[in-house]
Every structure is written in structure tokens, then in C-alpha cells.
Amino acid sequence: MSPNQPLAQPAYVLHSRAYRESSALVDFLTPQGRLRAVLRGARGKAGTLARPFVPLEVEFRGRGELKNVGRMESNGVAAWLNGEALFSGLYLNELLIRLLPAEDPHPAVFDHYTATLLALAEGRPLEPLLRSFEWRLLDDLGYGFSLDTDLHGQPIAADGLYRLQVDAGLEQVYQLQPGLFNGVELLAMAEADWTAPGALAAAKRLMRQALAVHLGGRPLVSRELFRKP
């Protein structure tokens, strides 16, 4: 096999839009990172495969940032999502497009995305799945922080109050102010104990604070889907 011959790799479509007359510009998630490629003949059989949540095997050609799809085949059973599970899947896709650098390999992110899609398709509770995905994505990108110790390395006190210092960690405070977290909630998050009162709601607030700076102040379009009746 020639060293320059492109290798097929597993992939998912994150987003696709029309490009020129009969092609599509597609963002793929692969173990090698987020790749953007031109898919020719998008109105034919290839276009029917280029849908979100379908496991694919894709051969990418070209060395530039914009690649070409050489071959694309189904690589398993698609995750069938509907209702809020579908909105959740679209949210994951938008997060990855916005946060994952192009051509920056993150095989653990790919594996966790695959597992999360399967769990969504099985109808498992949405909120724990979303919080877990957000947390692991931040951690894999180098933006994570400890949930059981503060930014000074001190153990989180169950009766303490904490605020998030983005890119530094949790800081204990001694006066009430907006956006604080109870220590008992943080310790429950560290153990992924979603039965603890308030833990899921606090985790949602924490992840929004942690993600906001990396999203550059632009809201996520997919979040609006959850607000529609």
C-alpha cells in the first residue's frame, strides 16, 4: 500500500450544507478530529448517507484543510433519535463544531460521542448524558477542572460556597453572590450522583458557565429547540 494512499476511517456527519451545483460541504467527526470535506454527487446515494447520527466509514483525500470525500459507506446501524433525544444529538453536534479544533485528533471524544448517541437512542435520561458529554469534552480539550478540590488544592467542603473561575477552577467564597455552587452539589457531581438533590440543576449551570467563555459569547442555536413548545 502506498504511504500516500488515503485510509478509510470511522466518521459521523456533524453538519452538511449545499455547495456549488451538486456537492455538499460536510463537517465530519472522526478519531482524527473534526474534518471538513467536499462531498460530490450529494444529491445521489452519497447524499442519503451524509446525515447526522449515521456511523460511516469515510476515505478522505487531500492534504489541505478542505478535503474531498473519496469513498463513503455505512459502518453500522444509525442511532434513531426523536423528540428531545434528537434535539440533544443536534446539541452535541453543534458543541463539537464550535469547540473542536479542525484536524486535532481526539479519539476519546469520538468514542464518547458514539456511546452517547447509543444511550440517547436507548431512551436513557437526557440530562446526565448531556452533562457527562460536556464535562468530558471540556476535559479532553484541556479546559477541565477538579470538582472535589478547589483551585488552591483544598478539598471541597460540603457546607461551603464556591464560584467557578474559568480556566482556574473552583474558588471558595464567604459571601452570597449570583452564580454560586454549594459544596455538597459539587461533591455529588464529582461522584456522578444524580440522585442528590439539586445536583443535576447545579451541573447544568456549572457547564454553561464553563462553556460560555469557549463559545465566544455566541449562543448555541440548538439550545433554542428545547425552548420551543
C-alpha positions as CSV (number, residue, x, y, z in Angstrom):
1,M,0.0,0.0,0.0
2,S,1.4,3.4,-0.9
3,P,2.1,5.7,2.1
4,N,0.2,8.4,0.3
5,Q,-2.9,6.3,-0.2
6,P,-5.8,7.7,1.9
7,L,-7.0,5.5,4.7
8,A,-10.7,5.0,5.5
9,Q,-11.7,5.9,9.0
10,P,-14.9,5.9,11.1
11,A,-16.8,9.1,11.0
12,Y,-20.1,10.9,11.7
13,V,-21.6,13.8,9.9
14,L,-21.9,16.8,12.2
15,H,-23.3,19.3,9.7
16,S,-23.8,19.4,5.9
17,R,-24.8,22.3,3.6
18,A,-25.2,22.6,-0.2
19,Y,-22.0,23.6,-2.0
20,R,-21.9,24.6,-5.7
21,E,-24.2,22.8,-8.1
22,S,-24.4,19.2,-6.8
23,S,-22.0,19.0,-3.9
24,A,-22.1,19.4,-0.2
25,L,-19.7,20.9,2.3
26,V,-19.7,18.5,5.3
27,D,-18.2,18.7,8.7
28,F,-17.2,15.2,9.9
29,L,-16.3,13.9,13.4
30,T,-13.5,11.3,13.2
31,P,-11.0,9.9,15.7
32,Q,-8.5,12.2,13.9
33,G,-10.7,15.2,14.9
34,R,-13.1,17.4,13.0
35,L,-12.6,17.3,9.3
36,R,-14.3,19.5,6.6
37,A,-14.7,17.9,3.2
38,V,-16.4,18.4,-0.1
39,L,-18.9,15.6,-0.9
40,R,-19.5,15.3,-4.7
41,G,-22.7,13.9,-6.0
42,A,-24.5,14.9,-2.8
43,R,-27.9,14.5,-4.5
44,G,-27.3,10.9,-5.1
45,K,-26.7,7.8,-2.9
46,A,-23.8,9.6,-1.1
47,G,-26.2,12.3,0.0
48,T,-28.6,9.8,1.6
49,L,-25.7,8.6,3.8
50,A,-24.5,12.1,4.7
51,R,-26.9,12.5,7.6
52,P,-26.2,13.0,11.3
53,F,-26.0,10.1,13.6
54,V,-25.2,7.5,10.9
55,P,-21.9,5.6,11.6
56,L,-19.8,5.9,8.4
57,E,-16.5,4.7,7.0
58,V,-15.0,7.6,5.0
59,E,-11.9,7.9,2.9
60,F,-10.6,11.5,2.9
61,R,-8.4,12.8,0.1
62,G,-6.2,15.9,0.1
63,R,-3.7,17.4,2.4
64,G,-5.2,20.9,2.8
65,E,-7.8,21.9,5.4
66,L,-10.6,21.4,3.0
67,K,-10.5,17.7,1.9
68,N,-12.5,15.7,-0.6
69,V,-14.6,12.6,0.2
70,G,-13.1,9.8,-1.9
71,R,-15.4,6.9,-0.6
72,M,-18.1,6.8,2.0
73,E,-20.0,3.7,3.2
74,S,-22.3,2.9,6.1
75,N,-20.5,1.4,9.0
76,G,-23.3,0.2,11.3
77,V,-26.8,1.0,12.4
78,A,-27.8,4.6,12.6
79,A,-28.9,5.9,16.0
80,W,-32.7,6.6,15.7
81,L,-33.3,9.8,17.7
82,N,-36.6,11.7,18.0
83,G,-38.1,14.4,20.2
84,E,-35.8,15.7,22.9
85,A,-33.2,13.0,22.2
86,L,-32.9,14.4,18.6
87,F,-32.5,17.9,19.9
88,S,-29.8,16.6,22.3
89,G,-28.0,15.0,19.4
90,L,-28.1,18.2,17.5
91,Y,-26.8,20.0,20.5
92,L,-23.8,17.6,20.8
93,N,-23.1,18.2,17.1
94,E,-23.1,22.0,17.5
95,L,-20.9,21.8,20.5
96,L,-18.3,19.8,18.6
97,I,-18.4,22.1,15.6
98,R,-17.9,25.2,17.8
99,L,-15.3,23.8,20.2
100,L,-13.3,21.1,18.5
101,P,-10.4,22.5,16.5
102,A,-10.1,21.3,12.9
103,E,-7.8,18.3,12.4
104,D,-6.9,18.0,16.1
105,P,-7.1,14.3,17.0
106,H,-9.3,13.4,19.9
107,P,-10.2,9.7,19.7
108,A,-11.7,9.7,23.2
109,V,-14.2,12.4,22.1
110,F,-15.2,10.2,19.2
111,D,-15.7,7.2,21.4
112,H,-17.7,9.1,23.9
113,Y,-19.8,10.7,21.2
114,T,-20.6,7.2,19.8
115,A,-21.5,5.9,23.2
116,T,-23.7,8.9,23.9
117,L,-25.6,8.5,20.7
118,L,-26.4,4.9,21.5
119,A,-27.5,5.9,25.0
120,L,-29.8,8.6,23.6
121,A,-31.3,6.1,21.1
122,E,-32.0,3.7,24.0
123,G,-34.0,6.4,25.8
124,R,-31.8,6.9,28.8
125,P,-32.3,10.1,30.8
126,L,-31.0,13.0,28.8
127,E,-29.6,15.4,31.5
128,P,-27.0,13.1,32.9
129,L,-25.8,12.1,29.4
130,L,-25.5,15.7,28.3
131,R,-23.7,16.8,31.4
132,S,-21.3,13.9,31.1
133,F,-20.6,14.7,27.5
134,E,-20.0,18.4,28.2
135,W,-17.6,17.6,31.1
136,R,-15.6,15.0,29.1
137,L,-15.3,17.3,26.1
138,L,-14.0,20.2,28.2
139,D,-11.6,17.8,30.0
140,D,-10.3,16.3,26.7
141,L,-9.8,19.8,25.2
142,G,-7.7,20.8,28.3
143,Y,-10.3,23.0,29.9
144,G,-11.3,20.7,32.7
145,F,-11.0,21.4,36.4
146,S,-11.4,19.4,39.7
147,L,-14.8,19.0,41.3
148,D,-13.6,17.7,44.6
149,T,-10.8,20.2,45.3
150,D,-10.7,24.0,44.9
151,L,-8.2,26.0,42.8
152,H,-5.8,26.0,45.8
153,G,-5.9,22.2,46.1
154,Q,-8.1,22.2,49.2
155,P,-10.9,19.6,49.5
156,I,-14.3,20.9,48.6
157,A,-16.3,21.4,51.8
158,A,-19.8,20.1,51.7
159,D,-21.1,23.2,53.6
160,G,-19.0,25.6,51.5
161,L,-20.0,28.0,48.7
162,Y,-17.9,28.2,45.5
163,R,-17.7,30.1,42.3
164,L,-16.1,29.0,39.1
165,Q,-13.0,30.8,37.9
166,V,-12.9,29.7,34.3
167,D,-9.5,28.1,33.3
168,A,-8.5,28.0,37.0
169,G,-11.1,26.1,39.0
170,L,-13.5,26.4,41.9
171,E,-12.9,29.1,44.5
172,Q,-14.5,29.2,47.9
173,V,-16.3,32.4,48.8
174,Y,-17.8,33.6,52.0
175,Q,-20.5,36.0,50.8
176,L,-23.6,35.3,48.8
177,Q,-23.4,36.4,45.2
178,P,-25.1,35.3,41.9
179,G,-23.9,32.0,40.3
180,L,-22.6,30.2,43.3
181,F,-22.4,26.4,43.9
182,N,-23.0,24.5,47.1
183,G,-20.1,22.2,48.1
184,V,-22.5,19.3,48.6
185,E,-23.7,19.7,45.0
186,L,-20.1,19.8,43.7
187,L,-19.2,16.6,45.6
188,A,-22.3,14.9,44.1
189,M,-21.2,15.9,40.6
190,A,-17.7,14.5,41.3
191,E,-19.3,11.2,42.0
192,A,-21.9,11.5,39.2
193,D,-24.5,11.0,41.9
194,W,-27.5,12.5,40.1
195,T,-29.9,11.3,42.8
196,A,-28.5,14.0,45.1
197,P,-31.0,16.9,45.4
198,G,-30.0,19.8,43.2
199,A,-27.0,18.1,41.6
200,L,-28.3,17.9,38.0
201,A,-29.6,21.5,38.0
202,A,-26.3,22.7,39.5
203,A,-24.3,20.7,36.9
204,K,-26.3,22.4,34.1
205,R,-25.4,25.8,35.5
206,L,-21.8,24.9,36.0
207,M,-21.4,23.5,32.5
208,R,-23.0,26.6,31.0
209,Q,-20.6,28.9,32.9
210,A,-17.6,26.7,31.9
211,L,-18.6,26.5,28.2
212,A,-19.6,30.2,27.8
213,V,-16.1,31.6,27.5
214,H,-15.1,29.0,24.9
215,L,-18.2,29.6,22.8
216,G,-17.1,33.2,22.4
217,G,-20.4,34.7,23.6
218,R,-22.4,33.4,20.7
219,P,-25.5,31.4,21.8
220,L,-25.9,27.8,20.6
221,V,-28.8,27.6,18.1
222,S,-29.7,24.0,19.2
223,R,-30.5,25.2,22.7
224,E,-33.4,27.1,21.3
225,L,-35.0,23.8,20.2
226,F,-35.5,22.8,23.8
227,R,-37.5,26.0,24.5
228,K,-40.0,25.6,21.6
229,P,-43.4,24.2,22.5
